Amino acid sequence: MSATENAPTASEYIVHHLGHLSTHHQDKIVDFSILNYDTIIWSVLCGIVGSLVLWLAARKATSGVPGRFQAAVEILVEMVEEQSKGIVHGDRSFIAPMALTVFIWVALMNSLDFLPVDMFSGLFRLLVSLGVAPESLADMHHRVVPTSDLNGTIGISLGVLALMLYYSVKIKGLGGFLHELISAPFGIKMAPFNLILQLIEFAAKTVSLGMRLFGNMFAGELLFLLIALLGSMATVFGVAGHLIAGSIWAIFHILIVFLQAFIFMMLTLVYIGQAHEHH
């Protein structure tokens, strides 16, 4: 049988690359028993790398003329501090560093989308061909970008929700927060309606925050896969289209990667800033 006959179709290629290294196959729309190992591993790794970068910047900081690395980190820190100052009116000793951490963490996870789409599948096949890995590794699913997994982005959003609730109670007190839940925005006489609206607002903020990041990164990943399929066409158009479209989209995707990280950070600051406000 020829290599052409063994080659997957376009749909099979995309489905395989969009599959996760999970505990088991997902058969239901919602299944909390499934763990996507690739999402967990890469998100934790990006968190460690981001923390290490900030630690190195703080450790090597000097009062004299800063180097390029220190200057770049200082510019980023000042940018986040200015944004937090204009949005959150209160103690920012934790909020500003948290926003900086969120920006760097999400930016690093988004940046994994720049890795070649066939990098790991090619590596797995190489290990199998060398006889150092089982044959099952050749067909193993593995997705690198944690933010193109809805589980990952919703997980971060739930963390933001926890901070929103924490600061709502901390700033207003438990009694003040509960009173606001049933009295805003239409007064205490509309308590049941107010409570429903408040719960919907918290849910909408959480879901939209995660869905926005997921939607943009998933679309970008899918487009990279479609461009990669052009390279499989043994024609001048296919090869040229793969190189030109891939280069253009990769350059444009740089903006998307960091813009989405910035938007996620800003919305986090906005939601926490709203938790500081009294209705």
N, C-alpha and C positions, 0 to 999 in steps of 0.2 A: 504494500500500500504506500502511495507517495506521500510526501510531506504536505502537499496541497490538500489531499483528502483528509489528513489528520488535523489540519488547521481548523480552529474554531470559526464559526460564523461571526458576523459583526455583533449580533445580539448576544451570543454566548460569550464573546470577549468582554463586552461591557458588563454583563451580569456577573461574570467571574470577578472582575476588578472592583465591582461594587459590593462584593460579599465580604463579610467580617469573619475574623478568626474568633469564633464564639464557642460557648459551652455546648450549645446544640442549636439545631435549625429552628428558626422562628416560624411557627405555623399560625399564630394569632397576631392580631394588630397590636395588642398590648400583652407583653409577657415579661414580668419583672424577674423571672428566674434566669433569664439569659444575661450573660456577661460578655461583652465584646472586649476580648483581651487586648486586641490591637489598639483600640481607643484608650483603654486604661494605661497601657504601657507607654504609648507615645505622649499622652497628656501629662503623665507623671514625669517622664523624661524631660519634657519641655519646661515643666515647673522647676525641676532641679537645675536645668541649664540657666533659666531666667534668674533664679535665686543666686546661682553662682556668679553670674555676670554682675548683679547688683552688689554682691558681697565683695567681689574683686574691685569694683569701682570705689566702694566705701573704704576698703583696706588701703588702696593705693592713692587715695585723695590727698592732695598737698595744698598748702596755702599759697604756694608760688604760682608760676605760670603753668597752667594745666596742659597735659598732653592731649593728643587727639581723642583718645578713648575717654579720658576724664571729662574733656570738654563736651563730647557728644552726650555722655550720661547727664552732665549738669544741665545741658540745654533741654533734655527730655524731662528731667526732674522739675525744672523751672516752668516748663510748659504745663505739666500736670498740676503743679502747685497753683499756677494762675487760673487754670480752669476750675479747680476745686474751690478756690477763694471766691470766684464769682458765682458759684452755684450753691455751695453749702455754707450757711451762715451759722457757725458754731465751731466747736473744737474739731480741728482737722488733723490732729496728731496721728490718728489711725487711718482716717479716710483718705488722705492724700497718698500715703505709701500704699494703701490697698488699691487705689486707682492706678498707680504706677505699676504695681504687680499685675493687675488685670490686663493692662495694655501690653506689657511685655510678654506675658504668658499667652494671650490670645494671638499676638503677632507672631510668636514663635510657632505656635500650632498651625496658624494659617500658612506660614512660610514653608512648611513641609510639602505644600502643594507644588513647589518648584522642583521637587525630585522627579526624575523620569517615571512615567506611569508604569513602565514594565521593569523597573529597577529590581524590585524584590522578587517578582515572579521569575525573572532571568537568573537572579542569584540562587533561588531555590532549585531551579532546573540544573544549574551548574553544580551545585552540591550533590544533587542526585546522580548526575553523570560521572562525577568523581568518585562516587561510591561511599561518600562520607555521611550521607543522609538517606533515610528510607524513601522509597518511590512515592509514597503518599504525600511527601513534601512538595512534589512538583505541581500538584493540583490544589495546594492549600490556599485558602482565601486569606488575604491580608490587605488592610487599608491603612494608610499611613496618616492621613489627615484627620485628627480627632474632631475638628470643627465641622467636618462634612458628615458627621454622625449626629443625628438629632439627640441621641442619648447624652452625648458629650455636651452639647450646647445647652440643653435643658438642665443638665446637672449644674452647670455654672450659673444658670439663671436661678435655680433653686437656692444657690448660695447667696445670690443678690437678694432674693426674697427674704431669706433669713436675716440678712443685715437690715433690710427695710423694717421688718417687724421688731428687731432688736432696738434700733434707734427710735422707732415710734414709741416703744415702751419706755426707753431710757429718757427721752426728751419730755414726753408728755405724762409719764407715769402710767401705771397699769390702768388706773381708774380713768384718767384722761383719754387714753387710747381706746378703751372700751366705750366710753361715752361718745367719742368721735365716730366710732363705727356705727352707732345707732342714731346719731343726731345730724351728721353731715351727709349731704348738703342741704336737706330740706327741713331740718328741725326735728325735735324729738317726737312730734306727733306722727311723723312718717317713719318711725323707727324700723319696722320690718322692711320697708322699701329701701331705706338708707343702707341697712345691713346687706341686703342683696346686692345693691350697687357697689358697695365697698368691696365685697368679696369678689365680684366680677372684675373690679378694677385691679385688685391684686393679682388675680389669675391672668388677666389680659396682659398686664405688664410682664409677668414671668414668661408666659408663652410667647409673646411677640418678641421679647428680647432674645430668646433662644432660637425661635424660628427665623428671625431676620439673619442672624449669623449663619445658621445652617443652610438656609436657602441660597445665599450668595456663594458660600464655599462649595456646596454640592453642585450648583450650576457650573462653577468654574472647573471643578474636577471632571464633570461630565463632558465639558467642552474639550478639555485636554485629551480625554479618551477618544472623542470623535476625531480630533486632529491626528491622534496617533494612528487611527484606522486609515487615514490618507496614506501614511507611509507604507502600509501593506499592499497598496495598489502598485503593481509593477509597471507603472507608466511614468512618463515625464511629468504629467499633471499631478499624479499622486505624490511623487517625491518632492516636486517644487512646492506643491500646496502644503505638504507636511512641514517643510522647512520655513516657508514664508509665514503661513498662518500660525505655526507654533511659535515662531520668534515674536510676531506681533502680539499674540495673545499673552505670551510670557511677560513681555514688557508692560502691557496694560494691566496684567494681573498683579504686578508689584503694587500699583495704586490700590487695587481692591483689597489686597492682603492687609496693608497698613490702614487703609480707610475703614475697613470693617472693625479692626481692633480699636481704632480711635472712637468710632461710633459706639461700640460696646462699652468702652470706658466712660464716654460722656453720658450715655443713658444710665449707667450704674450711678454716676454722680448725681444725675437729675433725680432718680428715684430715691436715693438716700437723702438728697436735699429736700425733697417733698416730705420725707418722714420727719424732718426737723420743723416743718411748718404747722402752725395751729389753724384749724378751720373755725 
